Amino acid sequence: MTYICSDKTGTLTQNRMRVEEFVIERRHLKHPENRELQGDAARLLLSALALNNDASAPEGGAEFGDPTEVALLLAARSAGYEKAALETATPRVAELPFDSDRKLMTTLHRAGSDIVAYTKGAPEKLLERCRGALQGGQIAPLAVDEILDTAERMAAEGLRVLGFAYRRWEAVPSPLASELLESDLVFLGLVGMIDPPRPEVAEAVRLCRTAGITPVMVTGDHPATARAIASRLGILAEGGKVLTGQEMSRLSSSEFGRHVRDTRVYARVDPAQKITIVAGLQAKGEFVAMTGDGVNDAPAIKRAEIGVAMGKIGTDVSREASAMVLLDDNFATIVTAVREGRRIYDNIRKFIRYVMAGNIGEIVAILVAPFLGMPIPLLPIQILWVNLVTDGLPGLALAMEPEERAIMRRPPRPPDESVFARGMGYQVLWTGIMIGGITLAVQWWAMSVGSPNWQTMAFTSLTMCQMFVAFGIRSDREGLATIGVFSNRALAGAVLLTFLLQLAVIYIPALNPIFKTEPLTAEELAISLALPALVLVAVELEKVAIRRGWLYRDRPRTVLPDRDPGVQSGATGLQNSRSGRS
């Protein structure tokens, strides 16, 4: 992937909301300064926190519900407003659920002979529907600009800000429509909550950048809140652009296309606009991952190349539409999956190179020997032994190869790239030819000195060539001395076991007639081990040439940490690939 478009709440943050600040009657109160929460406005606001709420948090029990609503419920409880008692006194009689377009939620409650409606939501949306503010028990003129400035200041501090309002009715209005219910409201105040960023996400974002992946925040929160959190996590550079859903709706497709690669934060975004973001990036040749948890997120998750659903708070619909489910709902887990995916893909390539080079070596030795006037060097039982033991044990151990040191400092590979790209096809070919050539050279030497063990020597040299290849191809660039012989203990053990099994086939009398082998002299064994070591020398010399840029110049280069690779190497590589130029 080249872009990860991630939700903020729960994915980039801890999803543990708590109320930090109240703004009531122009007073700023840091929670839990509950002694200051006095007066009609405070009473109604705290009642709204508890009643306009679908969460539950029983004493001593597990909290259940949306983290934002749980935080509001606990804040009301700490001030002495218990939801259960309030619902008994003022039961809910109707509701207008939260809607991503309105960004509001309203509940209606019977209070004696009247109906009181509590509305909460985005301050800018709520204030459009208010006719005044409750001040000193009276309805005062609404200072919209002052309230919005206050909300902006709170959001800039990383707080998620909700506004609350109320209205009284003589009876439940009909119809239950937003135009009627959510109009002529009386503003009560603001509540600021904080959801701290996950401590591990900042490092994950840094890894994304060095790996050529651009992290993008897509949230429904206030732009200032999104900017504060994104800046703290390293997603947004100083002076970076935050694009709101309202601004997106005013842009044409071509205009949005000019912004999509440079925008790192989207705020106040509707679920439907996530599809626009994904489509805009895909139109630029990007390979996109999109996270989501709601039913409305499913189309965007499905549209992205890698749809990522939340395992804890995600809906069944979002999980079914996704390609990957995060069991811990953590952005850092996506980056861990990228790292693991790159390691797996590297090891697949190493396994293919190892097995195919060995098989080409066998074919070369068997086909070329008659043209050189020599008998075929291997018998069927010996070929079977090589394929089962020599290829099998070290090949499986290569799957356990640790990741290379620069694995998260590479640009993403083009998704339609061949597994033999970046020079691996040539590597397989020349390594296989060299294995076959060394096998034939050992056979020729043994026959020239009249050794009756020429076939056993050829058989052993072929086996040992593959053992040295297994050590040599553990990294495309770093030498064996750098990565260490025992950094993959499984491979070291597999090679040692294969070598011991090969000695058993040579020196245990009971196995000689089965594999048609003969015991080798010390000189013959030394030659059968020394000449195959040339394969390892050749592979190591090839790495030197690669590091100096003499070979395979299309091989991905490492990405410098101070670059923003999401706009450069990763995107360009994919776009060139899709147009047939990579």
Backbone torsions as a table, in degrees:
resi	resn	phi	psi	omega
1	MET	NA	154.0	176.7
2	THR	-113.5	-22.9	177.8
3	TYR	-131.9	135.7	170.4
4	ILE	-115.4	110.6	176.9
5	CYS	-95.6	112.2	-169.9
6	SER	-120.6	141.7	167.2
7	ASP	-61.7	159.7	176.5
8	LYS	-89.7	-59.5	-171.0
9	THR	-67.8	121.9	176.6
10	GLY	87.7	-28.4	-179.8
11	THR	-95.8	-50.7	175.3
12	LEU	-92.4	-21.3	-179.8
13	THR	-115.3	175.8	-172.8
14	GLN	-80.7	-7.8	-178.3
15	ASN	57.2	36.8	176.9
16	ARG	-126.3	74.6	-176.8
17	MET	-67.6	145.4	171.7
18	ARG	-146.9	143.4	-179.1
19	VAL	-74.1	129.8	-178.9
20	GLU	-110.2	-31.1	-170.6
21	GLU	-151.4	141.7	171.2
22	PHE	-114.3	145.6	169.5
23	VAL	-124.6	106.0	-177.0
24	ILE	-128.9	126.6	180.0
25	GLU	50.1	43.9	177.9
26	ARG	67.5	9.5	175.2
27	ARG	-97.4	138.0	178.2
28	HIS	-102.4	115.5	-176.1
29	LEU	-119.6	123.8	176.3
30	LYS	-81.0	124.8	177.4
31	HIS	-69.3	138.2	9.7
32	PRO	-104.9	61.1	174.3
33	GLU	-78.5	62.1	-171.5
34	ASN	-68.1	-21.6	179.8
35	ARG	-65.8	-20.4	179.7
36	GLU	-88.2	-9.7	-177.2
37	LEU	-83.0	75.5	-177.6
38	GLN	-122.9	158.4	176.8
39	GLY	101.6	169.4	-176.9
40	ASP	-62.5	-42.5	-178.2
41	ALA	-62.6	-43.5	179.4
42	ALA	-65.2	-42.1	-179.7
43	ARG	-61.4	-46.4	-179.5
44	LEU	-68.4	-38.8	179.7
45	LEU	-62.7	-47.2	-179.3
46	LEU	-66.2	-35.3	174.9
47	SER	-63.9	-39.5	179.0
48	ALA	-64.6	-39.1	178.3
49	LEU	-57.4	-41.4	-176.1
50	ALA	-82.0	-38.4	-171.7
51	LEU	-88.8	-38.9	177.0
52	ASN	-82.9	69.0	-166.3
53	ASN	-162.6	130.7	178.6
54	ASP	-106.5	6.4	179.1
55	ALA	-85.9	165.8	174.5
56	SER	-137.6	141.6	-179.7
57	ALA	-145.8	74.4	-178.5
58	PRO	-64.9	147.9	178.2
59	GLU	-57.8	123.4	178.5
60	GLY	76.3	0.4	-179.5
61	GLY	-109.1	178.7	-178.8
62	ALA	-79.6	139.9	177.3
63	GLU	-75.8	141.7	-178.3
64	PHE	-137.0	131.3	177.0
65	GLY	128.9	-178.2	178.8
66	ASP	-60.6	134.6	-177.3
67	PRO	-56.7	-34.8	178.1
68	THR	-63.4	-45.4	-178.9
69	GLU	-69.9	-33.8	175.7
70	VAL	-62.0	-42.9	178.9
71	ALA	-61.9	-41.9	178.3
72	LEU	-64.3	-40.3	-179.3
73	LEU	-64.3	-43.2	-180.0
74	LEU	-68.5	-34.7	177.2
75	ALA	-65.4	-40.6	177.6
76	ALA	-65.5	-40.8	179.9
77	ARG	-62.8	-42.1	-178.2
78	SER	-63.5	-22.0	177.1
79	ALA	-93.6	4.7	177.1
80	GLY	93.0	13.8	-179.3
81	TYR	-107.7	96.4	-179.0
82	GLU	-85.5	132.5	-177.7
83	LYS	-61.9	-43.7	-177.1
84	ALA	-60.7	-44.5	-179.8
85	ALA	-67.1	-40.7	179.5
86	LEU	-66.0	-38.7	179.2
87	GLU	-67.9	-29.0	175.7
88	THR	-69.8	-41.3	-178.9
89	ALA	-77.6	-36.8	-178.6
90	THR	-131.6	77.3	-175.6
91	PRO	-65.7	148.6	177.2
92	ARG	-73.9	132.4	-179.5
93	VAL	-115.3	-17.1	178.6
94	ALA	-166.2	166.8	178.8
95	GLU	-156.6	157.5	171.5
96	LEU	-122.9	102.5	-171.8
97	PRO	-61.4	162.6	177.3
98	PHE	-61.1	140.1	178.3
99	ASP	-132.1	136.3	-175.7
100	SER	-68.5	-19.9	176.7
101	ASP	-80.9	-47.2	178.9
102	ARG	-73.3	-34.7	-174.1
103	LYS	59.7	37.1	-179.6
104	LEU	-138.3	158.4	173.6
105	MET	-141.3	135.4	-178.5
106	THR	-130.9	136.1	173.0
107	THR	-126.2	145.2	-179.4
108	LEU	-113.3	136.4	-175.3
109	HIS	-134.1	142.4	178.0
110	ARG	-83.6	122.1	178.7
111	ALA	-123.1	91.2	-175.1
112	GLY	68.2	-123.8	179.9
113	SER	-92.0	-3.1	-178.7
114	ASP	-106.4	170.7	172.6
115	ILE	-119.1	129.3	175.8
116	VAL	-113.4	131.9	179.9
117	ALA	-109.8	128.6	176.6
118	TYR	-109.0	132.1	179.5
119	THR	-125.2	135.8	175.8
120	LYS	-131.7	156.8	177.4
121	GLY	162.1	-165.2	-179.5
122	ALA	-61.8	129.9	-175.7
123	PRO	-54.4	-42.8	-176.5
124	GLU	-66.8	-31.3	176.9
125	LYS	-76.5	-39.9	-177.8
126	LEU	-66.2	-43.3	-175.3
127	LEU	-65.2	-26.7	177.5
128	GLU	-62.9	-21.4	-174.0
129	ARG	-109.4	7.2	-178.5
130	CYS	-99.7	145.3	177.9
131	ARG	-105.1	-10.8	-179.6
132	GLY	-176.3	-178.7	180.0
133	ALA	-128.7	144.9	179.5
134	LEU	-78.9	119.7	-175.9
135	GLN	-139.0	114.1	179.2
136	GLY	60.6	34.6	-179.4
137	GLY	80.4	-0.6	-179.8
138	GLN	-120.2	156.2	176.6
139	ILE	-87.3	112.3	-177.2
140	ALA	-102.2	163.2	176.0
141	PRO	-57.7	148.9	-174.6
142	LEU	-89.1	118.7	177.8
143	ALA	-90.8	79.2	-172.8
144	VAL	-60.6	-48.8	-176.5
145	ASP	-62.3	-40.6	179.9
146	GLU	-64.5	-42.2	-179.7
147	ILE	-66.7	-42.8	179.2
148	LEU	-65.3	-37.5	176.6
149	ASP	-63.2	-39.7	178.1
150	THR	-64.4	-44.8	178.5
151	ALA	-62.0	-38.3	178.8
152	GLU	-64.8	-42.3	179.1
153	ARG	-63.7	-42.8	178.8
154	MET	-64.8	-42.1	180.0
155	ALA	-65.2	-35.8	179.3
156	ALA	-64.8	-21.4	176.3
157	GLU	-87.2	6.4	178.0
158	GLY	90.5	9.8	-180.0
159	LEU	-87.7	144.0	170.2
160	ARG	-89.8	124.5	-170.2
161	VAL	-110.2	130.0	174.0
162	LEU	-121.4	142.3	174.2
163	GLY	-103.8	151.2	-179.6
164	PHE	-129.1	143.6	178.3
165	ALA	-148.1	168.7	178.7
166	TYR	-145.7	168.6	174.2
167	ARG	-157.0	144.0	178.2
168	ARG	-102.9	144.0	178.1
169	TRP	-130.2	155.1	174.9
170	GLU	-79.7	-29.1	178.9
171	ALA	-152.0	166.8	178.4
172	VAL	-62.3	119.7	-177.6
173	PRO	-67.9	154.3	177.3
174	SER	-137.4	132.2	2.9
175	PRO	-82.7	165.6	177.6
176	LEU	-81.6	76.4	-177.7
177	ALA	-118.3	149.4	-177.8
178	SER	-60.6	-39.2	-177.4
179	GLU	-59.3	-31.0	-179.1
180	LEU	-92.4	-51.7	-175.1
181	LEU	-65.3	-42.0	-171.8
182	GLU	-103.0	54.6	176.8
183	SER	-140.7	157.8	-179.5
184	ASP	53.1	40.9	-179.1
185	LEU	-81.7	160.8	175.7
186	VAL	-111.6	120.2	-175.5
187	PHE	-71.7	135.2	-179.0
188	LEU	-105.3	-41.3	-178.3
189	GLY	162.1	-176.6	179.9
190	LEU	-116.1	149.7	174.7
191	VAL	-128.2	126.3	178.4
192	GLY	-108.1	126.9	-179.8
193	MET	-119.9	153.2	178.2
194	ILE	-122.0	139.3	174.0
195	ASP	-124.4	95.8	-171.7
196	PRO	-60.1	143.1	176.0
197	PRO	-61.8	147.0	173.7
198	ARG	-63.7	134.1	-175.6
199	PRO	-63.8	-26.4	-176.7
200	GLU	-86.3	-9.2	-173.3
201	VAL	-72.1	-36.6	-179.3
202	ALA	-58.0	-42.8	177.7
203	GLU	-67.7	-37.1	178.1
204	ALA	-64.3	-38.9	177.5
205	VAL	-64.3	-42.2	178.0
206	ARG	-60.8	-42.5	178.1
207	LEU	-63.0	-38.7	177.3
208	CYS	-57.4	-46.9	-176.7
209	ARG	-64.0	-44.3	-179.6
210	THR	-69.7	-21.4	179.3
211	ALA	-90.0	6.8	179.0
212	GLY	79.6	17.0	-178.6
213	ILE	-110.7	131.7	-178.6
214	THR	-98.3	116.4	175.5
215	PRO	-82.2	136.5	-179.3
216	VAL	-129.8	133.3	177.0
217	MET	-94.8	128.9	176.7
218	VAL	-124.2	112.4	-172.2
219	THR	-141.3	159.0	173.9
220	GLY	-91.7	0.9	-176.2
221	ASP	-76.6	172.8	178.4
222	HIS	-60.8	142.9	-179.1
223	PRO	-55.8	-38.8	-179.1
224	ALA	-67.6	-39.1	176.1
225	THR	-62.8	-46.7	179.6
226	ALA	-60.6	-42.1	179.5
227	ARG	-63.2	-42.7	-177.9
228	ALA	-63.2	-47.0	-179.1
229	ILE	-68.3	-43.1	-179.2
230	ALA	-63.6	-38.4	178.2
231	SER	-67.0	-39.7	-180.0
232	ARG	-65.2	-32.3	-177.7
233	LEU	-88.7	-9.3	-179.1
234	GLY	88.3	8.5	177.6
235	ILE	-74.6	-37.6	-175.9
236	LEU	-115.1	125.2	176.9
237	ALA	-78.2	163.5	179.3
238	GLU	-59.5	127.5	-177.9
239	GLY	82.9	5.3	179.9
240	GLY	-67.2	160.5	-173.8
241	LYS	-88.6	135.3	170.5
242	VAL	-114.6	120.2	-177.9
243	LEU	-105.4	127.2	-179.4
244	THR	-92.5	161.1	178.0
245	GLY	-61.2	-35.9	178.7
246	GLN	-65.0	-41.0	177.2
247	GLU	-67.0	-37.9	178.1
248	MET	-60.4	-41.5	-177.0
249	SER	-64.6	-21.4	180.0
250	ARG	-89.6	-8.1	-178.0
251	LEU	-92.5	140.2	170.6
252	SER	-75.4	170.2	-179.2
253	SER	-60.0	-42.0	-179.2
254	SER	-68.8	-38.7	178.9
255	GLU	-66.6	-42.4	178.5
256	PHE	-64.5	-36.3	178.5
257	GLY	-59.9	-27.7	178.9
258	ARG	-76.9	-18.7	-177.3
259	HIS	-102.4	-21.8	-163.7
260	VAL	-63.2	-34.7	-178.5
261	ARG	-76.0	-24.5	-175.7
262	ASP	-96.4	-9.8	-177.5
263	THR	-87.3	126.7	-178.3
264	ARG	-107.0	-16.7	-177.6
265	VAL	-137.8	128.4	172.8
266	TYR	-116.2	127.9	-177.7
267	ALA	-123.2	157.4	-178.4
268	ARG	51.5	43.4	-175.9
269	VAL	-95.0	135.0	172.9
270	ASP	-80.2	153.4	177.7
271	PRO	-55.2	-36.3	-179.4
272	ALA	-64.7	-29.2	-179.5
273	GLN	-74.3	-16.4	174.8
274	LYS	-62.0	-35.6	178.1
275	ILE	-63.5	-39.7	178.4
276	THR	-61.2	-40.4	179.4
277	ILE	-64.6	-47.6	179.9
278	VAL	-61.1	-47.5	-178.3
279	ALA	-63.6	-38.4	179.0
280	GLY	-63.1	-41.7	177.8
281	LEU	-68.7	-40.8	179.5
282	GLN	-63.8	-34.8	178.3
283	ALA	-64.4	-23.1	177.0
284	LYS	-90.7	6.8	178.2
285	GLY	86.4	15.0	-178.5
286	GLU	-86.6	158.2	177.6
287	PHE	-110.9	112.0	-161.3
288	VAL	-112.6	138.2	167.2
289	ALA	-109.5	137.2	180.0
290	MET	-130.5	128.6	178.6
291	THR	-98.7	157.6	177.8
292	GLY	-174.3	165.7	-180.0
293	ASP	-136.7	-18.8	-174.5
294	GLY	-95.7	169.2	176.8
295	VAL	-60.3	-40.2	-178.1
296	ASN	-70.6	-15.7	178.4
297	ASP	-81.1	-15.6	-172.6
298	ALA	-57.1	-43.0	179.7
299	PRO	-60.1	-41.4	179.0
300	ALA	-68.2	-39.4	177.4
301	ILE	-61.4	-41.7	-179.9
302	LYS	-67.8	-35.6	-176.9
303	ARG	-71.2	-35.6	-178.3
304	ALA	-66.0	152.5	176.2
305	GLU	-61.9	-37.4	177.6
306	ILE	-126.8	99.1	176.0
307	GLY	-83.6	131.0	-175.6
308	VAL	-120.9	119.2	179.4
309	ALA	-106.3	154.2	177.7
310	MET	-83.5	130.9	-178.0
311	GLY	-80.8	-29.4	-177.3
312	LYS	-85.5	-52.4	-174.2
313	ILE	-106.9	-1.0	-177.6
314	GLY	-73.8	150.5	176.4
315	THR	-80.9	162.3	177.1
316	ASP	-60.6	-36.6	-178.9
317	VAL	-63.8	-44.6	-179.8
318	SER	-66.5	-37.6	179.6
319	ARG	-67.5	-39.7	179.7
320	GLU	-68.1	-29.9	180.0
321	ALA	-80.5	-11.9	-171.0
322	SER	-90.8	163.4	171.9
323	ALA	-97.2	-18.6	-177.8
324	MET	-146.2	141.0	178.3
325	VAL	-118.5	127.3	177.7
326	LEU	-88.4	112.4	-178.3
327	LEU	-69.2	-24.6	-179.8
328	ASP	-109.6	5.2	177.9
329	ASP	55.6	34.1	-171.5
330	ASN	-115.0	127.7	178.1
331	PHE	-57.0	-38.6	-178.4
332	ALA	-60.2	-27.1	179.2
333	THR	-68.3	-32.5	175.9
334	ILE	-62.1	-44.0	-179.2
335	VAL	-67.0	-37.6	175.1
336	THR	-61.1	-39.4	178.3
337	ALA	-66.0	-37.3	176.2
338	VAL	-61.8	-46.3	179.8
339	ARG	-60.5	-46.2	-178.8
340	GLU	-67.3	-38.5	178.5
341	GLY	-63.0	-40.6	177.7
342	ARG	-65.3	-39.4	178.0
343	ARG	-63.5	-44.2	-179.9
344	ILE	-62.0	-45.1	-178.9
345	TYR	-64.1	-41.0	175.5
346	ASP	-57.6	-44.9	-176.7
347	ASN	-70.6	-31.4	173.6
348	ILE	-61.8	-45.7	178.6
349	ARG	-62.2	-39.7	178.7
350	LYS	-65.1	-41.2	179.4
351	PHE	-63.7	-44.3	-179.9
352	ILE	-62.2	-44.2	179.6
353	ARG	-61.9	-42.4	-178.2
354	TYR	-64.1	-50.2	-175.4
355	VAL	-68.9	-43.9	-176.5
356	MET	-70.4	-37.0	177.3
357	ALA	-62.9	-41.8	178.4
358	GLY	-63.6	-41.2	-179.9
359	ASN	-68.4	-39.1	176.7
360	ILE	-63.5	-37.8	176.7
361	GLY	-60.4	-42.3	177.4
362	GLU	-62.6	-45.6	-177.9
363	ILE	-63.2	-44.4	179.7
364	VAL	-60.4	-45.7	-178.4
365	ALA	-62.8	-42.1	-176.2
366	ILE	-72.9	-39.3	-176.6
367	LEU	-78.1	-37.0	-172.9
368	VAL	-81.9	-31.4	-175.9
369	ALA	-51.7	-48.3	179.8
370	PRO	-61.2	-33.3	179.5
371	PHE	-70.4	-19.2	177.4
372	LEU	-95.7	6.8	178.5
373	GLY	79.0	20.2	179.9
374	MET	-114.3	151.9	176.6
375	PRO	-68.8	162.0	178.7
376	ILE	-61.8	129.0	-170.9
377	PRO	-75.8	-19.1	-173.9
378	LEU	-124.9	143.2	174.0
379	LEU	-95.0	160.4	-179.7
380	PRO	-54.8	-40.2	-179.2
381	ILE	-66.3	-33.1	178.6
382	GLN	-72.6	-38.4	175.7
383	ILE	-62.3	-42.1	178.2
384	LEU	-60.9	-41.4	178.6
385	TRP	-61.8	-44.6	179.8
386	VAL	-61.9	-44.2	-176.6
387	ASN	-69.3	-35.6	-177.1
388	LEU	-82.6	-45.6	-172.1
389	VAL	-95.8	-55.7	-175.4
390	THR	-64.7	-44.2	178.1
391	ASP	-75.4	-38.4	-170.2
392	GLY	-70.1	-57.5	-172.9
393	LEU	-64.8	-55.3	178.3
394	PRO	-65.2	-32.5	179.2
395	GLY	-62.2	-43.6	177.2
396	LEU	-65.5	-37.5	-179.7
397	ALA	-67.0	-27.9	177.2
398	LEU	-63.5	-26.2	177.6
399	ALA	-66.7	-17.6	179.9
400	MET	-99.0	11.5	-179.9
401	GLU	-62.6	129.5	177.8
402	PRO	-63.2	160.7	178.5
403	GLU	-65.4	149.9	176.4
404	GLU	-74.8	154.3	-171.0
405	ARG	-62.1	-34.1	-176.7
406	ALA	-98.4	23.0	-172.5
407	ILE	-63.9	-29.4	178.3
408	MET	-102.6	25.0	173.5
409	ARG	-125.5	28.7	177.0
410	ARG	-114.0	150.2	169.3
411	PRO	-67.5	155.4	174.6
412	PRO	-61.7	145.2	177.4
413	ARG	-80.8	149.5	175.1
414	PRO	-59.8	135.1	-174.4
415	PRO	-66.2	-23.4	179.1
416	ASP	-97.7	15.5	179.7
417	GLU	-69.8	138.0	177.3
418	SER	-67.9	148.9	177.8
419	VAL	-65.1	-18.6	179.8
420	PHE	-96.3	9.9	-178.3
421	ALA	-70.6	173.6	177.9
422	ARG	59.1	37.6	172.5
423	GLY	87.8	-3.1	-175.0
424	MET	-68.1	-31.7	177.4
425	GLY	-60.2	-43.2	177.5
426	TYR	-66.2	-38.8	-179.8
427	GLN	-62.2	-44.1	178.4
428	VAL	-60.1	-44.0	-175.1
429	LEU	-66.3	-51.6	-175.6
430	TRP	-70.2	-33.1	178.3
431	THR	-66.2	-43.1	178.4
432	GLY	-62.8	-42.9	178.6
433	ILE	-63.0	-39.1	179.9
434	MET	-67.4	-39.3	177.0
435	ILE	-60.7	-47.1	178.6
436	GLY	-62.9	-39.5	179.9
437	GLY	-65.0	-41.9	179.5
438	ILE	-65.7	-39.5	177.9
439	THR	-60.3	-44.2	178.8
440	LEU	-68.1	-35.3	179.2
441	ALA	-65.1	-42.0	178.0
442	VAL	-64.6	-40.8	178.8
443	GLN	-63.0	-44.3	-179.6
444	TRP	-62.5	-42.5	-179.4
445	TRP	-63.4	-44.9	-178.3
446	ALA	-62.9	-41.9	-179.4
447	MET	-70.7	-32.0	-178.4
448	SER	-70.4	-28.6	178.4
449	VAL	-94.4	4.6	176.6
450	GLY	76.7	23.6	179.8
451	SER	-75.2	130.0	177.3
452	PRO	-75.3	-6.8	-175.8
453	ASN	-99.8	22.6	-174.8
454	TRP	-59.1	-37.5	-178.3
455	GLN	-69.0	-40.5	177.7
456	THR	-64.8	-37.2	178.4
457	MET	-65.6	-42.4	178.6
458	ALA	-64.1	-42.8	178.5
459	PHE	-60.4	-44.2	-178.8
460	THR	-69.8	-41.2	-179.2
461	SER	-64.9	-37.9	177.4
462	LEU	-62.7	-43.3	178.7
463	THR	-62.0	-45.7	-177.2
464	MET	-70.3	-31.3	174.8
465	CYS	-57.2	-44.0	-178.2
466	GLN	-68.7	-31.2	176.8
467	MET	-65.8	-42.4	178.8
468	PHE	-68.2	-35.7	176.4
469	VAL	-62.1	-41.9	-179.4
470	ALA	-57.7	-40.2	177.2
471	PHE	-71.3	-38.0	-173.4
472	GLY	-72.1	-33.0	-173.5
473	ILE	-92.3	14.0	-179.9
474	ARG	-66.0	-19.3	175.3
475	SER	-144.6	144.5	178.1
476	ASP	-76.7	-24.2	-172.1
477	ARG	-124.9	-36.3	-174.2
478	GLU	-89.4	140.9	-179.5
479	GLY	-73.2	161.6	-179.2
480	LEU	-62.6	-34.5	179.2
481	ALA	-65.1	-29.7	-179.5
482	THR	-76.5	-46.6	-176.6
483	ILE	-80.8	-21.8	177.2
484	GLY	88.8	137.4	-178.3
485	VAL	-64.8	-35.6	-172.4
486	PHE	-103.2	13.9	176.4
487	SER	-69.8	-22.6	169.2
488	ASN	-115.8	89.6	-175.5
489	ARG	-66.3	-29.3	178.5
490	ALA	-63.9	-41.6	179.0
491	LEU	-69.4	-43.0	178.3
492	ALA	-59.1	-42.0	178.7
493	GLY	-67.2	-39.1	-179.9
494	ALA	-65.6	-41.1	178.8
495	VAL	-65.8	-43.4	178.6
496	LEU	-62.7	-42.4	179.4
497	LEU	-64.3	-42.1	178.9
498	THR	-62.8	-41.3	178.7
499	PHE	-62.9	-43.0	179.2
500	LEU	-65.4	-39.4	177.7
501	LEU	-64.9	-37.0	177.9
502	GLN	-65.6	-41.2	176.3
503	LEU	-63.1	-36.4	179.0
504	ALA	-63.8	-41.5	179.0
505	VAL	-63.0	-31.2	-177.4
506	ILE	-83.0	-42.1	-166.6
507	TYR	-108.9	-8.0	175.8
508	ILE	-90.0	117.1	-174.1
509	PRO	-56.4	-36.9	-176.8
510	ALA	-64.9	-25.4	-178.3
511	LEU	-90.8	-16.8	-177.3
512	ASN	-59.8	-47.1	-180.0
513	PRO	-68.3	-26.6	-179.8
514	ILE	-70.4	-45.4	-175.9
515	PHE	-99.8	4.6	178.0
516	LYS	55.7	47.6	-179.3
517	THR	-114.9	164.4	176.9
518	GLU	-132.4	148.4	176.6
519	PRO	-61.7	135.5	-179.3
520	LEU	-94.3	150.0	172.6
521	THR	-74.3	169.1	179.9
522	ALA	-61.5	-39.8	179.7
523	GLU	-65.8	-43.7	-179.6
524	GLU	-64.0	-40.5	178.6
525	LEU	-65.9	-39.2	-179.7
526	ALA	-63.2	-42.3	178.8
527	ILE	-66.1	-39.0	180.0
528	SER	-67.3	-18.9	177.0
529	LEU	-98.9	-33.9	-173.5
530	ALA	-74.6	-48.3	-178.0
531	LEU	-62.0	-42.5	176.7
532	PRO	-59.2	-25.4	179.0
533	ALA	-62.8	-19.2	178.2
534	LEU	-63.1	-27.0	177.5
535	VAL	-62.9	-44.3	178.9
536	LEU	-63.0	-40.8	178.5
537	VAL	-61.2	-43.4	-179.1
538	ALA	-64.7	-41.5	179.5
539	VAL	-64.1	-40.3	179.7
540	GLU	-67.4	-37.9	177.0
541	LEU	-65.7	-36.0	177.3
542	GLU	-61.9	-39.6	179.0
543	LYS	-63.0	-38.8	177.2
544	VAL	-60.1	-44.1	179.5
545	ALA	-64.5	-37.0	179.1
546	ILE	-66.5	-44.9	-179.0
547	ARG	-62.9	-30.5	179.9
548	ARG	-88.9	0.6	176.6
549	GLY	79.6	18.9	-179.6
550	TRP	-84.6	-22.7	-176.2
551	LEU	-127.9	149.7	170.8
552	TYR	50.4	62.1	-175.6
553	ARG	-68.0	-15.2	177.4
554	ASP	-82.9	1.0	177.8
555	ARG	-64.7	137.7	-178.1
556	PRO	-58.6	136.8	176.1
557	ARG	-91.5	160.2	175.8
558	THR	-71.9	151.6	-178.0
559	VAL	-97.2	131.2	179.7
560	LEU	-69.3	140.4	-176.3
561	PRO	-61.1	-27.1	-174.2
562	ASP	-92.0	10.2	177.5
563	ARG	-99.5	161.0	174.2
564	ASP	-104.5	85.6	-169.1
565	PRO	-69.7	-14.1	-178.3
566	GLY	-62.4	-26.3	-179.1
567	VAL	-98.1	-12.8	-171.7
568	GLN	-111.6	-98.4	-166.2
569	SER	-61.8	-47.0	-176.0
570	GLY	-63.2	-48.9	-177.1
571	ALA	-65.3	-44.0	-177.2
572	THR	-64.3	-41.7	-179.9
573	GLY	-60.3	-42.2	-179.7
574	LEU	-67.7	-42.7	-176.4
575	GLN	-65.4	-42.3	178.1
576	ASN	-62.8	-39.5	-179.0
577	SER	-62.3	-44.6	-176.0
578	ARG	-70.5	-20.4	177.5
579	SER	-96.1	6.3	174.5
580	GLY	84.9	12.6	-176.1
581	ARG	-100.3	-10.9	-175.0
582	SER	-89.4	NA	NA
